Amino acid sequence: MTQEFVTGLPSVRQIQSLIRDRREIEVKLLTGDVIVGRVTWQDTDCLALETPQDGKRQVWKHAIAFLKYP
């Protein structure tokens, strides 16, 4: 079964704003690892981040503890 991507949710709109504005964010994972970069896309399950040192990464949303942005 496919989940519906609900674009009206505040969390989805906030991520879309970060993508549009090309803002750098800090993503803290449940493992304690921190990734700093720009979100390039999102879907129901994942975020794609582009980092200066590691290039593109796909991060599962269920692995994220929090997002930090100015």
Buried (B, 14 or more C-beta within 10 A) or exposed (E): EEEEEEEEEEEBEEBBEBBEEEEBBEBBBEEEEEBBBBBBBBEEEBBBBBBEEEEEBEBEEEEBEEBEEE
